[in-house]
Amino acid sequence: TASSALLSDDGLKNDLFPEILRDEAVARLYELGKVSDADGYLERTFLSPASIRAGNLIRTWMEDAGLTTWMDGLGNVHGRIQPPNASNKALLLGSHLDTVVDAGMFDGALGVISAISALKVLNVTGRSRHLKHPVEVIAFCDEEGVRFQSTFLGSAAIAGVLPVSTLQVSDKSGLTVQNVLKENLIDTTEENLSQLKYEADSVLGYVEVHIEQGPVLEAVGLPLAVVKGIAGQTRIKLTVRGSQGHAGTVPMSMRQDPMVAAAELIVSLESLCKRPQDYISSNGPDGQCNAFSIKSIAGSLVCTVGEISTWPSASNVIPGQASTQIPLVSFTIDIRTIDDIGREAIIYELSNQMDTICDRRSVSCIMERKHDANAVSCDAGLNSQLKSAAYAAIKRMTGEDIGDVPVLMSGAGHDAMAMSHLTKIGMLFVRCRGGISHSPEEHVLEDDVWAAGLAIHAFLDTNLLYSIRDGLQGVSKLLSTLTNSIILILVLSSLVEIRLRLCRVFSSDSEELLEDDSLNFSDFSSVFHGDSVQYLTGFGDQCRDWFNVQDLIR
Ligand SMILES: NC(=O)NC(NC(N)=O)C(=O)[O-]
């Protein structure tokens, strides 16, 4: 087996563990990539039958890596290693097991599998016994937000920022989150949802590996990068209602056509997001927009209309009659930028444009904000450890000194955003072919899967294991405690001796007794008890204080 091959290797310390970190990890990615609710393409949304199957598969791989596993009250799959003598603060590693529709097989899955593989290496080499902290891998149930337009359901629950009202949000078929949990025999209610939250003082940090989903790493020819921060995002649903009619009979000048209103809104959104500086130089909400935010918006703003639906959706009908509750023309808007104030300014401007366009076209428009997440920064300390780990992994694999590991911003959202409400976060990006993601064309080289696993292994090995240095530090701490205690005893006994002698000099009535060299503390206390205390002069009060100290020592 891979494990016995590893253990029989001569240079175990220098081994790159390709059997586990590359071959097995890649095989598992392909196996998981086939677990789908759809025939012919990959689709695995929150708590769908395929996502339950995927969760069970992940549990078997976690158990194979020596982790204790469970599924929580929202469908997140956990695997934990709790070494003896470890402190109670756990390092959390993870990513998500859900996918978009017609997805690639690496988005989310790579982060879960590379974490499991790295822990498997620690397990088979016996080094997991030396972990200073528990390590937990979490495969989050919902990051893409496809089914409920919610995003981060699992990680937000663990971070304690999931509103209880989310349990009543419905999917397209009318099932609520709570219904779907019940269908899967998970009894999560508004009362017990908060029990999923982890306490901040039980967590050391959260680290996530994810494919870059952009083209930079491929362009610079490197497999790994560290993530500096993640852009904030807002998801909006915009509904346009007009007047339904016959395509052949209603004159163009008499139409209230929601479809063309939607088209104009979409085109104006494109202009706004391509050149935000032309629109929001001075009219941000409450004048918040300053020159800096306009510059950062212009550099990072992206807006997308990804989903559109119409009713009744027929070629010879102008959509628009409110005869049913189904929205007539509705579409989604996804807005992202690293500048949170700038994002608000864009939404404000969009809303003004919507009012103008919809008034002019005599249709009614409603904008609903479905999801907001502010931009987050990754922790500088974790990032520097991840950077060293990525550097070491690439150096060991290629023998090359790559110089600095790149540092990138993430335009894609990640569970780390929700986890940042609980603990410090760090992320590693892995190169993907052409930067393509959310597509079956998504691809990661086998060696890059290996580099990711090796980097996480190096990160754990360097930062989470007891080292010889820790051992030596422990011994030296023990020695210094012992030495300090001995010094304290010596100092105390010399103080006793000095005070005895001083009291001997300054006390009159007790002089004879004090001159007796064989005097011990109890003799001394009997002398100064009661009336004899009043005969002390000069140092008498201090002798009395000292006397009390002796009582305490006894
Ligand atoms: N890594 C992702 O693809 N995340 C996606 N999902 C969320 N929630 O952001 C996205 O749209 O960027």
The ligand as a Tripos MOL2 file, in Angstrom:
@<TRIPOS>MOLECULE
LIG
   12    11     1     0     0
SMALL
NO_CHARGES

@<TRIPOS>ATOM
      1 N1        -15.0870   30.1020   -5.0090 N.am      1 LIG1
      2 C1        -16.2330   30.4050   -5.6080 C.2       1 LIG1
      3 O1        -16.4400   30.1700   -6.7740 O.2       1 LIG1
      4 N2        -17.1480   30.9790   -4.8570 N.am      1 LIG1
      5 C2        -18.3930   31.3800   -5.3300 C.3       1 LIG1
      6 N3        -19.3200   31.4410   -4.2920 N.am      1 LIG1
      7 C3        -19.4090   32.4530   -3.4090 C.2       1 LIG1
      8 N4        -20.2570   32.3010   -2.4180 N.am      1 LIG1
      9 O2        -18.7810   33.4640   -3.4960 O.2       1 LIG1
     10 C4        -18.3080   32.6930   -6.0630 C.2       1 LIG1
     11 O3        -19.3300   33.0420   -6.6230 O.co2     1 LIG1
     12 O4        -17.2480   33.3380   -6.0730 O.co2     1 LIG1
@<TRIPOS>BOND
     1     1     2 1
     2     2     3 2
     3     2     4 1
     4     4     5 1
     5     5     6 1
     6     5    10 1
     7     6     7 1
     8     7     8 1
     9     7     9 2
    10    10    11 2
    11    10    12 1
@<TRIPOS>SUBSTRUCTURE
     1 LIG1         1 GROUP 0 **** ****
